[in-house]
Amino acid sequence: MAERDYYEVLGVPRTATEDEIKKSYRQLALKYHPDRNPGNKEAEEKFKEATEAYEVLRDQEKRSIYNRYGREGMRVGASQPGFGGFSHFDLSDALRVFMESFGDLGGFGDFFGTPRTGSTRTRAHSRRGADIDISIRLSLEEIASGVEKKIKLKRWTSCDTCKGTGGKPGSSTRTCPKCGGSGEVRRVTRQFFGQFVSVTTCDNCHGEGEILESACDVCRGEGRVKKTETIAVKIPKGVSPGNYIPVRGRGHAGLRGGGTGDLNVFIEEKPHNVFERHGDDLICVLPVSVSDAALGREVQVPTLSGPVPVSLPKGTQSGKMIRVRGKGIPHLRESGAGDILVRVVVWTPAKLSDRGKRLLEELGALEDAAPPKPGKGIFGRVKDAFDRSGE
């Protein structure tokens, strides 16, 4: 696979400041960190690639060499005294760089299970359980008011018999003789351009550093069992399709005391039989009679919490947009709410009584104003209404 440009990897321009480089790397590192993507080799490679790019671009000397000679200059520079060594860049090195940069900010060390000193992750968190992603469908009424949903799901939970250790109660573990408890096996080879170090997971203890003397009879050494649970999730007002609610620690339990993943509840929206949603605004159609439109009367406009009275101006034309402020979807994590945009449609009766026909004929004889010339269609008026929404 072709090596990508470091600036391209981090998604920053070549003129990026140190703060911009650090911010971009932090976002990528959090996204692809191995503890958030257990067993995902592609994410691990992206994590290492982003960290390697960051390690070069954050250092002015290394960045200057890279800008002039590219990666080849980095390889040559790695063999020069005082350059800092860049002949290999494995996962342990990537984790070390990440913790050096962010380990003391916001408790990342505890969150990711990476020690503040040393170059490997703690074994328990390296076995962190997977996240669970589910979707729930909400009505506009539920979105507007906020709701608590009970979700039934099957997930891996810690084994009660062995308390998540995977070992039979009363039994013990012993240090892996092959890796000495590190969970990793390092191999050092010397080549023309310098010394190369490869780090692989110990195949004897599978990276755990310890070996069970006797496995638990219930979970068969996994330290977890599958259970069906019902979990209550509170959905705040104003969510939108694509938003998700993270429920920390309610995903799958990891192997043998590993960390627990999260439950991510993704929001979907049910179609509504009256309203169409546009952001936090709602659009609906309101049929009115010819007399109500001509004379201007009070009509009832639907909202998600019940109808509200609105006065029609005299001579209201079909297609007119009326704004009912603050009756739309509440803003997420902010005060206030969107509006309801009502498109008035003048309803013409299909059948008339004899008296109704005579009255309309009399009205037609009295009318002396010509109808307006054709202008913007209804879709143009709807667009204009949205354009004026910020007024």
C-alpha positions as CSV (number, residue, x, y, z in Angstrom):
1,M,0.0,0.0,0.0
2,A,1.4,3.4,-1.0
3,E,2.5,5.6,1.9
4,R,0.3,8.7,2.3
5,D,1.5,12.2,2.9
6,Y,1.6,13.0,6.6
7,Y,-0.4,16.2,6.1
8,E,-3.0,14.2,4.2
9,V,-3.1,11.6,7.0
10,L,-4.0,14.3,9.6
11,G,-6.2,16.2,7.2
12,V,-4.4,19.5,7.7
13,P,-2.7,22.0,5.3
14,R,1.1,22.3,5.1
15,T,0.8,25.6,6.8
16,A,-1.0,24.2,9.8
17,T,0.0,25.4,13.2
18,E,1.1,23.2,16.1
19,D,-2.3,23.5,17.8
20,E,-4.1,22.6,14.6
21,I,-1.9,19.5,14.1
22,K,-2.5,18.4,17.7
23,K,-6.3,19.0,17.5
24,S,-6.6,16.9,14.3
25,Y,-4.4,14.1,15.7
26,R,-6.4,14.0,18.9
27,Q,-9.7,13.5,17.0
28,L,-8.2,10.7,14.8
29,A,-6.5,9.0,17.8
30,L,-9.7,8.9,19.8
31,K,-11.6,7.6,16.8
32,Y,-9.2,4.8,16.0
33,H,-7.7,4.0,19.4
34,P,-7.4,0.2,19.8
35,D,-9.5,0.2,23.1
36,R,-12.4,1.7,21.1
37,N,-11.9,-0.8,18.3
38,P,-11.0,-4.1,19.9
39,G,-9.7,-6.6,17.3
40,N,-10.0,-4.1,14.4
41,K,-6.7,-4.3,12.6
42,E,-7.7,-1.6,10.1
43,A,-8.4,0.9,12.9
44,E,-5.1,-0.1,14.6
45,E,-3.2,0.7,11.4
46,K,-4.9,4.1,11.1
47,F,-4.1,4.8,14.7
48,K,-0.4,4.0,14.1
49,E,-0.4,6.0,10.9
50,A,-1.9,9.1,12.5
51,T,0.4,8.9,15.4
52,E,3.5,8.5,13.2
53,A,2.4,11.6,11.2
54,Y,1.8,13.5,14.4
55,E,5.2,12.5,15.9
56,V,6.9,14.0,12.9
57,L,4.9,17.2,12.3
58,R,4.8,18.3,15.9
59,D,8.6,18.4,16.0
60,Q,10.0,21.4,14.2
61,E,13.3,19.7,13.3
62,K,11.6,16.5,12.0
63,R,8.9,18.6,10.2
64,S,11.6,20.6,8.4
65,I,13.4,17.5,7.2
66,Y,10.1,15.9,6.1
67,N,9.0,19.1,4.2
68,R,12.3,19.0,2.3
69,Y,12.9,15.3,1.7
70,G,9.7,13.5,2.5
71,R,9.6,10.1,4.3
72,E,13.0,9.1,2.8
73,G,14.6,11.9,4.7
74,M,13.0,10.6,7.9
75,R,14.4,7.1,7.3
76,V,17.9,8.6,6.7
77,G,17.6,10.9,9.7
78,A,16.6,8.0,11.9
79,S,20.2,6.7,11.7
80,Q,21.8,10.0,12.7
81,P,22.8,10.5,16.3
82,G,20.5,12.7,18.3
83,F,17.6,12.4,15.9
84,G,15.5,10.4,18.3
85,G,15.2,7.1,16.5
86,F,12.6,6.5,13.8
87,S,13.6,3.2,12.4
88,H,10.4,1.5,13.6
89,F,7.0,2.6,14.8
90,D,4.9,-0.2,16.3
91,L,1.7,-0.1,18.4
92,S,3.5,0.3,21.7
93,D,5.3,3.4,20.4
94,A,2.0,4.8,19.1
95,L,0.3,4.3,22.5
96,R,3.3,5.8,24.3
97,V,3.1,9.0,22.1
98,F,-0.6,9.2,22.6
99,M,-0.3,9.0,26.4
100,E,2.6,11.5,26.5
101,S,0.5,14.0,24.7
102,F,-2.9,13.4,26.3
103,G,-2.5,11.1,29.3
104,D,-2.9,13.8,31.8
105,L,-5.9,15.5,30.1
106,G,-9.4,14.5,31.2
107,G,-8.4,11.1,32.5
108,F,-7.6,9.5,29.2
109,G,-5.2,7.1,30.9
110,D,-8.1,5.6,32.9
111,F,-10.5,5.7,30.0
112,F,-8.3,3.9,27.6
113,G,-6.5,1.7,30.1
114,T,-3.1,2.9,29.1
115,P,-0.6,3.4,31.9
116,R,1.0,6.9,32.2
117,T,4.4,5.4,32.2
118,G,5.6,2.5,30.0
119,S,4.7,1.6,26.5
120,T,1.9,-1.0,26.6
121,R,-1.8,-1.0,27.5
122,T,-3.0,-2.6,30.7
123,R,-4.1,-6.1,29.9
124,A,-7.6,-5.7,31.4
125,H,-8.5,-2.8,29.2
126,S,-7.0,-4.5,26.1
127,R,-9.8,-7.0,26.5
128,R,-12.5,-4.3,26.6
129,G,-15.9,-5.6,25.5
130,A,-17.5,-4.4,22.3
131,D,-20.1,-1.6,22.0
132,I,-23.7,-2.4,21.2
133,D,-25.4,-0.2,18.6
134,I,-29.2,-0.2,18.4
135,S,-31.8,2.1,16.8
136,I,-35.1,3.3,18.2
137,R,-37.9,5.1,16.3
138,L,-39.6,8.1,17.9
139,S,-42.6,10.1,17.0
140,L,-42.4,13.8,16.7
141,E,-44.5,14.1,19.9
142,E,-41.9,12.0,21.8
143,I,-39.1,14.1,20.3
144,A,-40.7,17.3,21.3
145,S,-41.4,16.3,24.9
146,G,-38.5,14.0,25.6
147,V,-39.2,10.4,26.6
148,E,-37.8,7.4,28.5
149,K,-37.6,4.2,26.5
150,K,-37.0,0.7,27.9
151,I,-34.8,-1.4,25.7
152,K,-34.6,-5.2,25.9
153,L,-31.2,-6.6,24.8
154,K,-29.0,-9.6,25.1
155,R,-25.4,-8.8,26.1
156,W,-22.3,-10.3,27.7
157,T,-22.1,-9.6,31.4
158,S,-19.5,-10.4,34.1
159,C,-19.8,-14.0,35.4
160,D,-21.2,-14.0,38.9
161,T,-19.5,-17.3,39.8
162,C,-15.9,-16.3,39.1
163,K,-16.5,-12.5,39.5
164,G,-15.2,-12.1,35.9
165,T,-11.8,-13.6,36.5
166,G,-12.5,-16.7,34.3
167,G,-10.9,-19.0,36.9
168,K,-12.7,-21.6,39.1
169,P,-13.4,-20.1,42.6
170,G,-10.4,-20.8,44.9
171,S,-8.0,-21.4,41.9
172,S,-5.1,-19.1,41.0
173,T,-3.2,-17.9,38.0
174,R,0.4,-18.0,37.1
175,T,2.7,-15.8,35.1
176,C,3.1,-16.8,31.5
177,P,6.6,-18.3,31.2
178,K,7.0,-17.3,27.6
179,C,6.4,-13.5,27.8
180,G,7.2,-13.1,31.5
181,G,3.8,-11.5,32.2
182,S,4.1,-8.7,29.6
183,G,1.6,-10.3,27.1
184,E,4.0,-9.4,24.3
185,V,7.0,-11.0,22.6
186,R,9.6,-8.7,21.2
187,R,12.0,-9.7,18.4
188,V,15.0,-7.5,17.5
189,T,16.7,-7.8,14.2
190,R,19.6,-5.8,12.8
191,Q,19.5,-4.6,9.2
192,F,21.6,-2.3,7.0
193,F,19.7,0.8,8.0
194,G,19.7,0.0,11.7
195,Q,17.9,-2.0,14.4
196,F,14.3,-3.1,13.9
197,V,12.0,-4.2,16.7
198,S,8.8,-6.2,16.1
199,V,6.2,-6.7,18.8
200,T,3.7,-9.5,18.6
201,T,1.0,-10.8,21.0
202,C,2.2,-13.8,23.0
203,D,0.7,-16.9,21.6
204,N,1.0,-18.8,24.8
205,C,-1.2,-16.6,27.0
206,H,-2.9,-14.7,24.1
207,G,-1.6,-11.4,25.3
208,E,-2.9,-11.6,28.9
209,G,0.4,-12.3,30.6
210,E,-1.2,-14.9,32.9
211,I,-2.4,-18.4,32.6
212,L,-5.4,-19.9,34.4
213,E,-4.7,-22.9,36.6
214,S,-8.4,-24.0,36.4
215,A,-11.2,-22.5,34.3
216,C,-14.6,-21.6,35.8
217,D,-17.3,-24.2,35.1
218,V,-20.0,-21.7,34.3
219,C,-18.3,-19.3,31.9
220,R,-15.6,-21.9,30.8
221,G,-12.8,-19.4,31.4
222,E,-14.2,-16.4,29.6
223,G,-15.2,-14.5,32.7
224,R,-18.5,-13.5,31.2
225,V,-21.9,-15.0,30.3
226,K,-24.8,-13.9,28.1
227,K,-27.9,-12.4,29.8
228,T,-31.1,-10.6,28.6
229,E,-31.6,-7.3,30.3
230,T,-34.0,-4.4,30.1
231,I,-32.3,-1.0,30.2
232,A,-34.1,2.4,30.6
233,V,-32.7,5.1,28.3
234,K,-33.7,8.8,28.7
235,I,-34.1,10.7,25.4
236,P,-33.8,14.5,25.7
237,K,-36.0,16.9,23.9
238,G,-35.1,18.0,20.4
239,V,-33.1,15.0,19.1
240,S,-32.8,14.5,15.4
241,P,-32.3,11.4,13.1
242,G,-28.7,10.4,13.3
243,N,-28.1,11.6,16.9
244,Y,-27.2,8.9,19.4
245,I,-27.4,8.5,23.1
246,P,-24.3,6.9,24.7
247,V,-25.0,4.8,27.8
248,R,-21.6,4.2,29.3
249,G,-20.8,0.7,30.5
250,R,-23.9,-1.0,29.2
251,G,-22.3,-2.7,26.2
252,H,-20.6,-6.2,26.3
253,A,-18.3,-7.1,29.1
254,G,-14.8,-7.9,28.1
255,L,-13.0,-11.2,28.6
256,R,-11.7,-12.0,32.1
257,G,-12.3,-8.7,33.8
258,G,-11.8,-6.6,30.7
259,G,-13.6,-3.3,30.5
260,T,-17.2,-3.0,29.5
261,G,-18.2,-1.4,26.2
262,D,-21.0,1.2,25.7
263,L,-24.5,1.0,24.5
264,N,-25.1,3.5,21.7
265,V,-28.8,4.3,21.0
266,F,-29.3,5.8,17.5
267,I,-32.3,8.0,16.8
268,E,-34.7,7.4,14.0
269,E,-37.9,9.4,13.3
270,K,-41.3,8.1,12.4
271,P,-43.2,9.9,9.6
272,H,-46.0,12.2,10.9
273,N,-49.5,12.4,9.4
274,V,-49.7,16.2,9.8
275,F,-46.3,17.7,10.0
276,E,-43.1,17.6,7.9
277,R,-39.9,18.4,9.8
278,H,-37.2,20.8,8.6
279,G,-34.6,21.2,11.3
280,D,-36.5,22.4,14.4
281,D,-39.3,23.9,12.3
282,L,-42.5,22.0,11.3
283,I,-44.6,22.6,8.2
284,C,-48.3,21.7,7.9
285,V,-51.2,22.4,5.5
286,L,-54.4,24.1,6.9
287,P,-57.6,24.0,4.7
288,V,-59.9,27.0,5.3
289,S,-63.2,27.9,3.8
290,V,-63.7,30.7,1.2
291,S,-65.6,32.8,3.7
292,D,-62.9,32.4,6.4
293,A,-60.2,33.4,3.9
294,A,-62.1,36.4,2.6
295,L,-63.5,37.8,5.8
296,G,-60.6,36.9,8.1
297,R,-61.5,34.8,11.1
298,E,-59.9,32.9,13.9
299,V,-59.0,29.3,13.0
300,Q,-57.4,26.5,14.9
301,V,-53.9,25.5,13.9
302,P,-52.6,22.1,14.9
303,T,-49.4,21.8,17.1
304,L,-47.8,18.8,18.7
305,S,-49.4,19.7,22.0
306,G,-52.9,20.5,20.7
307,P,-54.5,23.2,18.5
308,V,-53.9,26.9,19.0
309,P,-56.1,29.8,17.8
310,V,-54.6,32.0,15.0
311,S,-56.3,35.0,13.3
312,L,-56.4,34.9,9.5
313,P,-56.1,38.4,8.0
314,K,-58.9,39.5,5.7
315,G,-58.4,38.5,2.1
316,T,-56.0,35.6,2.8
317,Q,-54.9,33.9,-0.4
318,S,-54.5,30.2,-0.9
319,G,-50.8,29.3,-0.4
320,K,-50.1,32.0,2.2
321,M,-47.6,31.0,4.8
322,I,-48.4,31.8,8.5
323,R,-45.7,31.4,11.1
324,V,-46.6,30.2,14.6
325,R,-43.5,31.0,16.6
326,G,-42.1,28.7,19.3
327,K,-44.4,25.8,18.6
328,G,-42.0,23.6,16.7
329,I,-39.3,21.2,18.0
330,P,-37.4,22.3,21.1
331,H,-33.8,23.2,20.4
332,L,-31.4,20.4,21.7
333,R,-29.5,21.6,24.8
334,E,-30.7,25.1,24.3
335,S,-33.7,27.2,25.3
336,G,-36.5,27.9,22.9
337,A,-38.0,26.0,20.0
338,G,-38.5,26.1,16.3
339,D,-41.7,27.4,14.6
340,I,-44.7,25.9,12.8
341,L,-45.1,27.2,9.3
342,V,-48.7,26.8,8.2
343,R,-49.6,26.8,4.5
344,V,-53.1,28.0,4.0
345,V,-55.1,26.3,1.3
346,V,-58.5,27.8,0.5
347,W,-61.0,24.9,0.3
348,T,-63.7,25.1,-2.4
349,P,-66.8,22.9,-1.8
350,A,-67.4,20.3,-4.4
351,K,-71.1,20.2,-3.9
352,L,-73.5,23.1,-3.2
353,S,-77.1,23.4,-2.2
354,D,-79.4,25.5,-4.4
355,R,-79.2,28.3,-1.9
356,G,-75.4,28.1,-1.8
357,K,-75.3,28.4,-5.5
358,R,-77.5,31.5,-5.5
359,L,-75.4,33.2,-2.8
360,L,-72.2,32.5,-4.7
361,E,-73.8,33.9,-7.9
362,E,-74.8,37.0,-6.1
363,L,-71.2,37.3,-4.7
364,G,-69.8,36.9,-8.2
365,A,-72.0,39.7,-9.5
366,L,-70.7,42.0,-6.8
367,E,-67.0,41.2,-7.3
368,D,-65.2,43.9,-9.3
369,A,-61.6,43.1,-8.5
370,A,-59.6,41.1,-11.0
371,P,-57.6,38.1,-9.6
372,P,-53.8,38.7,-9.2
373,K,-51.4,37.8,-12.0
374,P,-49.6,34.5,-11.7
375,G,-46.5,34.8,-9.6
376,K,-44.3,32.4,-7.6
377,G,-45.7,28.9,-7.2
378,I,-46.4,27.4,-3.8
379,F,-42.9,25.9,-3.6
380,G,-41.4,29.3,-4.2
381,R,-43.5,30.7,-1.4
382,V,-42.4,28.0,1.0
383,K,-38.8,28.7,0.1
384,D,-39.4,32.4,0.8
385,A,-40.9,31.5,4.1
386,F,-37.7,29.6,5.1
387,D,-35.5,32.4,3.8
388,R,-37.4,34.8,6.2
389,S,-37.1,32.4,9.1
390,G,-34.1,34.2,10.5
391,E,-35.8,37.6,10.5
